[in-house]
Amino acid sequence: MSTTSLIIIVVAIIVILLVALWFYSRRLRSVQLQQQFGPEYQRTVAEKGGTRKAEDDLAARQKHVSTLDIRPLAADERQRFTDEWRAVQAHFVDDPSTAVRDADALVGRVMEARGYPVGDFEQRAADVSVDHPTVVEHYRAGHAIALRHAQSSVSTEELRQALVAYRALFSELLEEPRTADTRPDTASPAAP
């Protein structure tokens, strides 16, 4: 076998290995994004019209949120926000419309206290989806009801659903930070 033939074979093998490695890394990225974002992954794929665009968007969200100074709430802040939430819920009986508006504002203040930028709604939802992917859909649902209510009247049941949706995100945002010992992915397995 000539040296030229041997070089061509080696180059071909290297190219094949590089292509395989590229495909493997793309697949690994897909799996990691699906695991991190859960239902938000599928929603983004549907919204963006394809996996590659969706994954690029989700990766950009991760990169953006990594530049933010997201912090846990201090105990006194959590208590203050919890007290405010109780007042919002109590107000629902007398004025559901105002309670939903107040719930939206309170969630925004909690996000701001945690370090999330509070610009437009879509950016807030995208930022929150990185750390709280299981409840961001609730946030979107509550916000959609609140918007519909601002344009026309919605039922008290829909307003109740909005309040419940806001509560889901509110509860997660107030959650005490997990330590390495209490994170589900690092906790020791339970005994059978």
C-alpha positions as CSV (number, residue, x, y, z in Angstrom):
1,M,0.0,0.0,0.0
2,S,1.4,3.4,-1.0
3,T,1.9,6.2,1.5
4,T,-0.6,8.3,-0.4
5,S,-3.3,5.6,0.0
6,L,-2.5,5.3,3.7
7,I,-2.7,9.0,4.2
8,I,-6.1,9.1,2.5
9,I,-7.4,6.3,4.6
10,V,-6.2,7.9,7.9
11,V,-7.7,11.3,6.8
12,A,-11.0,9.5,5.9
13,I,-11.1,7.8,9.3
14,I,-10.4,11.1,11.1
15,V,-13.2,12.8,9.2
16,I,-15.6,10.0,10.0
17,L,-14.7,10.2,13.7
18,L,-15.1,13.9,13.7
19,V,-18.5,13.7,12.1
20,A,-19.6,11.0,14.5
21,L,-18.3,13.1,17.4
22,W,-20.2,16.1,16.1
23,F,-23.5,14.0,15.8
24,Y,-22.9,12.6,19.3
25,S,-22.4,16.0,20.8
26,R,-25.6,17.3,19.1
27,R,-27.5,14.4,20.5
28,L,-26.1,14.8,23.9
29,R,-27.0,18.5,23.8
30,S,-30.5,17.6,22.8
31,V,-30.9,15.1,25.7
32,Q,-29.5,17.6,28.2
33,L,-31.8,20.4,27.0
34,Q,-34.8,18.0,27.1
35,Q,-34.0,17.0,30.6
36,Q,-33.4,20.5,31.9
37,F,-36.4,22.2,30.2
38,G,-39.0,19.4,30.3
39,P,-42.3,20.5,28.7
40,E,-40.7,23.9,27.9
41,Y,-38.5,22.1,25.4
42,Q,-41.5,20.8,23.4
43,R,-43.3,24.1,23.6
44,T,-40.2,25.9,22.2
45,V,-39.7,23.3,19.4
46,A,-43.3,23.9,18.4
47,E,-43.0,27.7,18.6
48,K,-39.7,27.9,16.7
49,G,-40.7,25.3,14.1
50,G,-37.8,22.9,14.5
51,T,-35.4,21.3,16.9
52,R,-32.3,23.1,15.9
53,K,-33.8,26.6,16.3
54,A,-35.5,25.6,19.6
55,E,-32.2,24.2,21.0
56,D,-30.3,27.3,19.9
57,D,-32.9,29.4,21.7
58,L,-32.8,27.3,24.9
59,A,-29.0,27.4,24.9
60,A,-29.1,31.2,24.5
61,R,-31.5,31.4,27.4
62,Q,-29.1,29.4,29.5
63,K,-26.2,31.6,28.5
64,H,-28.2,34.8,29.3
65,V,-29.4,33.5,32.7
66,S,-25.8,32.5,33.6
67,T,-24.8,36.2,33.3
68,L,-27.5,37.2,35.8
69,D,-27.0,37.4,39.5
70,I,-29.9,35.2,40.6
71,R,-29.9,34.9,44.3
72,P,-32.0,33.1,46.9
73,L,-34.3,35.2,49.0
74,A,-33.4,35.9,52.6
75,A,-35.8,34.4,55.3
76,D,-37.3,37.8,56.1
77,E,-37.9,38.5,52.3
78,R,-39.6,35.1,52.0
79,Q,-41.8,35.8,55.0
80,R,-42.8,39.3,53.7
81,F,-43.7,37.9,50.2
82,T,-45.6,35.1,51.8
83,D,-47.6,37.5,53.9
84,E,-48.3,39.6,50.7
85,W,-49.4,36.5,48.9
86,R,-51.9,35.6,51.7
87,A,-53.3,39.1,51.4
88,V,-53.7,38.7,47.6
89,Q,-55.5,35.4,48.1
90,A,-57.8,36.8,50.8
91,H,-58.6,39.8,48.5
92,F,-59.7,37.3,45.7
93,V,-63.1,36.7,47.5
94,D,-64.1,40.4,47.3
95,D,-62.3,41.4,44.0
96,P,-61.0,38.6,41.9
97,S,-59.9,40.9,39.1
98,T,-57.7,43.1,41.4
99,A,-56.3,40.0,43.1
100,V,-55.1,38.5,39.8
101,R,-53.5,41.9,38.9
102,D,-51.9,42.0,42.3
103,A,-50.7,38.4,42.0
104,D,-49.0,39.3,38.7
105,A,-47.3,42.3,40.3
106,L,-46.2,40.3,43.3
107,V,-44.6,37.6,41.2
108,G,-42.8,40.4,39.3
109,R,-41.5,41.8,42.6
110,V,-40.3,38.4,43.7
111,M,-38.5,37.8,40.4
112,E,-36.9,41.2,40.7
113,A,-35.8,40.5,44.3
114,R,-34.3,37.2,43.1
115,G,-32.3,39.1,40.4
116,Y,-34.3,38.3,37.3
117,P,-34.7,41.3,34.9
118,V,-38.3,42.4,34.8
119,G,-38.5,43.7,31.2
120,D,-41.2,42.4,28.9
121,F,-43.2,39.3,29.8
122,E,-41.7,37.0,27.1
123,Q,-38.2,37.7,28.3
124,R,-39.2,37.2,32.0
125,A,-40.8,33.8,31.0
126,A,-37.7,32.8,29.0
127,D,-35.4,33.7,31.9
128,V,-37.5,31.9,34.5
129,S,-37.8,28.8,32.2
130,V,-34.1,28.1,32.7
131,D,-34.3,27.5,36.5
132,H,-38.1,26.8,36.8
133,P,-39.1,24.9,33.6
134,T,-42.0,23.0,35.2
135,V,-43.9,26.1,36.3
136,V,-43.2,28.5,33.5
137,E,-46.2,27.2,31.6
138,H,-48.4,28.1,34.6
139,Y,-46.9,31.6,34.5
140,R,-47.8,31.9,30.8
141,A,-51.3,30.6,31.4
142,G,-51.9,33.0,34.2
143,H,-50.6,35.9,32.2
144,A,-52.7,35.0,29.2
145,I,-55.9,35.0,31.4
146,A,-54.9,38.3,32.9
147,L,-54.4,39.8,29.4
148,R,-57.7,38.4,28.1
149,H,-59.4,39.9,31.2
150,A,-57.8,43.3,30.5
151,Q,-59.4,43.2,27.0
152,S,-62.7,41.7,27.9
153,S,-64.4,40.1,30.8
154,V,-63.4,36.5,31.8
155,S,-65.2,34.3,34.3
156,T,-64.4,34.1,38.0
157,E,-63.3,30.5,37.4
158,E,-60.7,31.7,34.8
159,L,-59.5,34.3,37.3
160,R,-59.2,31.6,39.9
161,Q,-57.2,29.5,37.4
162,A,-54.9,32.5,36.8
163,L,-54.3,32.9,40.5
164,V,-53.5,29.2,40.9
165,A,-51.1,29.5,38.0
166,Y,-49.3,32.5,39.5
167,R,-49.2,30.6,42.8
168,A,-47.2,27.8,41.2
169,L,-44.4,30.1,40.1
170,F,-44.6,32.2,43.3
171,S,-44.1,29.1,45.4
172,E,-41.1,27.9,43.4
173,L,-39.5,31.4,43.4
174,L,-39.8,31.5,47.2
175,E,-38.4,28.0,47.7
176,E,-35.3,27.9,49.9
177,P,-32.2,27.2,47.8
178,R,-31.3,23.5,47.6
179,T,-27.9,22.5,48.8
180,A,-25.8,19.8,47.1
181,D,-27.1,17.3,49.7
182,T,-30.8,18.1,49.0
183,R,-30.9,18.4,45.2
184,P,-32.8,15.5,43.6
185,D,-29.9,14.8,41.2
186,T,-27.3,14.5,43.9
187,A,-29.2,13.1,46.9
188,S,-28.4,9.6,47.9
189,P,-30.9,7.1,46.8
190,A,-33.6,6.1,49.3
191,A,-33.3,2.7,50.9
192,P,-35.8,0.1,49.5
